[in-house]
Protein backbone atom coordinates (compact mmCIF):
# COMPACT_ATOMS: atom_id res chain seq x y z
CA UNK A 1 0.00 0.00 0.00
CA UNK A 2 1.17 3.51 -0.75
CA UNK A 3 -0.38 6.94 -0.64
CA UNK A 4 0.09 10.62 -1.30
CA UNK A 5 -1.43 13.93 -0.29
CA UNK A 6 -3.17 15.85 -3.08
CA UNK A 7 -2.24 19.55 -3.13
CA UNK A 8 -3.80 21.86 -5.73
CA UNK A 9 -4.99 18.82 -7.68
CA UNK A 10 -1.51 17.27 -7.94
CA UNK A 11 0.15 14.36 -6.15
CA UNK A 12 3.55 12.73 -6.32
CA UNK A 13 5.09 9.60 -4.83
CA UNK A 14 8.88 9.24 -4.95
CA UNK A 15 9.94 6.13 -6.87
CA UNK A 16 11.66 4.61 -3.82
CA UNK A 17 8.37 4.92 -1.85
CA UNK A 18 6.07 3.86 -4.67
CA UNK A 19 4.48 0.61 -5.69
CA UNK A 20 5.81 -2.34 -7.64
CA UNK A 21 4.48 -2.59 -11.21
CA UNK A 22 0.93 -3.91 -11.38
CA UNK A 23 -2.74 -2.95 -11.10
CA UNK A 24 -4.02 -1.17 -8.01
CA UNK A 25 -7.33 0.06 -6.61
CA UNK A 26 -7.36 3.82 -5.97
CA UNK A 27 -9.09 5.23 -2.91
CA UNK A 28 -9.49 8.98 -2.41
CA UNK A 29 -10.39 10.59 0.93
CA UNK A 30 -10.86 14.22 1.98
CA UNK A 31 -12.17 15.23 5.41
CA UNK A 32 -14.72 18.03 5.40
CA UNK A 33 -13.30 19.85 8.43
CA UNK A 34 -9.59 19.12 8.13
CA UNK A 35 -7.57 21.04 10.71
CA UNK A 36 -4.82 23.39 9.48
CA UNK A 37 -1.26 22.03 9.60
CA UNK A 38 -0.37 24.31 12.54
CA UNK A 39 -3.40 23.29 14.67
CA UNK A 40 -2.65 21.31 17.84
CA UNK A 41 -3.51 17.60 17.57
CA UNK A 42 -6.96 16.69 18.88
CA UNK A 43 -8.05 13.46 20.53
CA UNK A 44 -11.15 12.08 18.88
CA UNK A 45 -12.98 8.83 18.70
CA UNK A 46 -13.67 7.20 15.30
CA UNK A 47 -17.36 8.08 15.69
CA UNK A 48 -16.49 11.80 15.84
CA UNK A 49 -14.30 12.03 12.74
CA UNK A 50 -15.17 14.68 10.17
CA UNK A 51 -17.35 13.42 7.32
CA UNK A 52 -15.59 12.64 4.06
CA UNK A 53 -16.21 15.05 1.15
CA UNK A 54 -15.51 12.34 -1.41
CA UNK A 55 -18.33 9.90 -2.26
CA UNK A 56 -17.79 6.28 -1.16
CA UNK A 57 -17.63 5.18 -4.80
CA UNK A 58 -14.13 6.75 -4.84
CA UNK A 59 -12.90 5.46 -1.45
CA UNK A 60 -14.45 2.63 0.60
CA UNK A 61 -16.34 1.25 -2.42
CA UNK A 62 -13.88 2.36 -5.09
CA UNK A 63 -13.80 0.64 -8.45
CA UNK A 64 -11.03 2.93 -9.76
CA UNK A 65 -8.13 0.78 -10.99
CA UNK A 66 -4.80 2.13 -12.27
CA UNK A 67 -1.77 0.34 -13.64
CA UNK A 68 1.73 1.22 -12.45
CA UNK A 69 4.40 0.51 -15.04
CA UNK A 70 7.98 -0.52 -14.39
CA UNK A 71 9.94 1.74 -16.75
CA UNK A 72 10.53 5.39 -15.93
CA UNK A 73 8.14 7.73 -14.18
CA UNK A 74 4.43 6.99 -14.25
CA UNK A 75 1.90 9.77 -14.85
CA UNK A 76 -1.45 8.49 -13.61
CA UNK A 77 -4.30 11.00 -13.61
CA UNK A 78 -7.23 10.12 -11.37
CA UNK A 79 -10.49 11.72 -12.52
CA UNK A 80 -13.39 12.07 -10.09
CA UNK A 81 -16.76 13.00 -11.61
C-alpha positions in Angstrom: 0.0 0.0 0.0 1.2 3.5 -0.7 -0.4 6.9 -0.6 0.1 10.6 -1.3 -1.4 13.9 -0.3 -3.2 15.9 -3.1 -2.2 19.6 -3.1 -3.8 21.9 -5.7 -5.0 18.8 -7.7 -1.5 17.3 -7.9 0.1 14.4 -6.1 3.6 12.7 -6.3 5.1 9.6 -4.8 8.9 9.2 -4.9 9.9 6.1 -6.9 11.7 4.6 -3.8 8.4 4.9 -1.9 6.1 3.9 -4.7 4.5 0.6 -5.7 5.8 -2.3 -7.6 4.5 -2.6 -11.2 0.9 -3.9 -11.4 -2.7 -2.9 -11.1 -4.0 -1.2 -8.0 -7.3 0.1 -6.6 -7.4 3.8 -6.0 -9.1 5.2 -2.9 -9.5 9.0 -2.4 -10.4 10.6 0.9 -10.9 14.2 2.0 -12.2 15.2 5.4 -14.7 18.0 5.4 -13.3 19.8 8.4 -9.6 19.1 8.1 -7.6 21.0 10.7 -4.8 23.4 9.5 -1.3 22.0 9.6 -0.4 24.3 12.5 -3.4 23.3 14.7 -2.7 21.3 17.8 -3.5 17.6 17.6 -7.0 16.7 18.9 -8.0 13.5 20.5 -11.1 12.1 18.9 -13.0 8.8 18.7 -13.7 7.2 15.3 -17.4 8.1 15.7 -16.5 11.8 15.8 -14.3 12.0 12.7 -15.2 14.7 10.2 -17.4 13.4 7.3 -15.6 12.6 4.1 -16.2 15.1 1.2 -15.5 12.3 -1.4 -18.3 9.9 -2.3 -17.8 6.3 -1.2 -17.6 5.2 -4.8 -14.1 6.8 -4.8 -12.9 5.5 -1.4 -14.4 2.6 0.6 -16.3 1.2 -2.4 -13.9 2.4 -5.1 -13.8 0.6 -8.4 -11.0 2.9 -9.8 -8.1 0.8 -11.0 -4.8 2.1 -12.3 -1.8 0.3 -13.6 1.7 1.2 -12.4 4.4 0.5 -15.0 8.0 -0.5 -14.4 9.9 1.7 -16.7 10.5 5.4 -15.9 8.1 7.7 -14.2 4.4 7.0 -14.2 1.9 9.8 -14.8 -1.4 8.5 -13.6 -4.3 11.0 -13.6 -7.2 10.1 -11.4 -10.5 11.7 -12.5 -13.4 12.1 -10.1 -16.8 13.0 -11.6 
